[in-house]
Amino acid sequence: MDQPTPPLPNSNSNEQIWVVLSHLSLVIGVGFILPLVIYLVKKQEAPFTAEHAKEALNFHISFFIYAIGCLVLSLFLIGIPMFIVLCVGALVLSIIAAVKSADGVMYRYPLTIRLIA
């Protein structure tokens, strides 16, 4: 028998929307700005939301660093396919993170540099 999924620590629907938007910010085109703002605003009043925003922010910063690496490697033509794989991976991981966070689960992105602790 399936166990019910645990509710969000803060079951406020606005908080859930901020959590999902922080993970999808790369997809909707605002990059690391939205998770940064959410983290700075919510870090005192909503720790669950701030933790998700911090994780998304670390992922977006890591993505930017990896994209610069692909740009440098594009001089040798290997960077172009690597950049395509990076973008597809970022899209898939962002969607997975948004779905899991909507269920109230803390998602940790793989291969993310944890710059903001």
C-alpha positions, -999 to +999 in steps of 0.1 A: +000+000+000+013+034-009+021+058+019+009+093+014+035+119+005+044+142+034+031+177+032+054+206+027+069+218+060+052+251+053+020+241+034+014+277+022+007+275-015+026+307-021+057+291-006+053+261-029+050+284-059+082+302-050+100+268-045+089+256-080+097+289-096+132+289-081+140+256-098+124+266-131+140+300-133+166+288-158+139+274-180+118+305-180+148+327-188+156+346-156+186+325-146+201+329-112+184+362-104+151+347-092+166+321-069+189+348-055+160+371-047+139+343-032+168+332-011+175+367+002+139+374+010+128+341+024+159+329+043+146+341+077+108+335+074+107+303+053+137+280+057+122+253+034+118+278+005+152+293+012+169+259+011+154+252-023+163+286-036+199+281-024+201+247-041+187+262-074+211+291-071+241+268-067+229+248-097+225+279-119+259+292-109+275+258-117+257+257-150+271+292-159+306+280-150+302+248-171+288+269-200+319+291-199+340+260-200+321+248-231+326+282-247+363+278-243+363+243-256+342+253-286+375+266-300+384+229-304+349+220-316+342+197-286+325+224-267+295+227-290+282+191-284+291+195-247+271+227-245+240+210-261+243+181-236+247+206-208+215+225-218+194+194-222+207+181-188+199+214-172+164+214-186+157+178-174+172+183-140+153+216-135+120+199-143+128+169-120+137+193-092+105+213-097+084+182-096+101+168-065+100+201-047+063+204-054+059+171-036+078+185-006+110+167-012+144+184-010+161+177-043+199+179-046+213+185-081+241+163-092+275+178-102+267+211-085+293+232-069+280+242-035+293+278-034+265+291-012+265+270+020 
